[in-house]
Amino acid sequence: MLAEPFAYMIFAYVVWVIIFRRKKAAPIFKNPEFKFNMHLTVIVIIYMLQPGIIKIMFELFKYD
């Protein structure tokens, strides 16, 4: 269960590398567009594909 987000991130990284290789873009690690896409993908993975994290975040702001 703990390794699931990391597996998603590795998969996303591989997909973005393939996309940028097909576009024949600049070197991947120095390309700001690649970095932006990876950061955005990580945010989506963490908050959307892991609903438990969203539940915990909402509980932090819950007033009883």
Contacts in CASP RR format, 6 or more apart in sequence:
PFRMAT RR
TARGET T0000
AUTHOR 0000-0000-0000
METHOD contacts of the structure
MODEL  1
MLAEPFAYMIFAYVVWVIIFRRKKAAPIFKNPEFKFNMHLTVIVIIYMLQ
PGIIKIMFELFKYD
4 50 0 8 1.000
5 45 0 8 1.000
5 46 0 8 1.000
5 49 0 8 1.000
5 50 0 8 1.000
8 45 0 8 1.000
8 49 0 8 1.000
9 41 0 8 1.000
9 42 0 8 1.000
9 45 0 8 1.000
12 38 0 8 1.000
12 41 0 8 1.000
12 42 0 8 1.000
12 45 0 8 1.000
13 38 0 8 1.000
16 28 0 8 1.000
16 34 0 8 1.000
16 37 0 8 1.000
16 38 0 8 1.000
16 41 0 8 1.000
17 28 0 8 1.000
20 28 0 8 1.000
20 31 0 8 1.000
20 34 0 8 1.000
25 31 0 8 1.000
25 33 0 8 1.000
25 34 0 8 1.000
28 34 0 8 1.000
46 53 0 8 1.000
47 53 0 8 1.000
47 54 0 8 1.000
47 57 0 8 1.000
48 54 0 8 1.000
END
